[in-house]
Amino acid sequence: MILSNQINQKKAEYIDSWFLQTAAYSLAHNVVYNSSVTVCVILVCTVDNLFQEFKIQGPELITYQNLFLGRLKRFNEMNNLG
């Protein structure tokens, strides 16, 4: 399981970005440690001390992993790293 602590107000664009980031972390962890991360959890504490937990797993995690890999591919192509 990958945990990411965030301190911010809950906004849809932030949450989507955090899912993408934790999906990337899970891919890196799987490669470096020969693991199989299946769940990513984002813990958020808002300015008014509201605790929130967001979890991605299964097909949703795979979707975000693939979105990250697509962005990485485009980055590499734009920078002639491909």
Secondary structure, DSSP 8 states (H G I E B T S, - for coil): -EEEEEES---HHHHHHHHHHHHHHHHHHHHHHT----EEEEEEE-TT--EEEEEEEHHHHHHHHHHHHHHHHHHHHHTT--
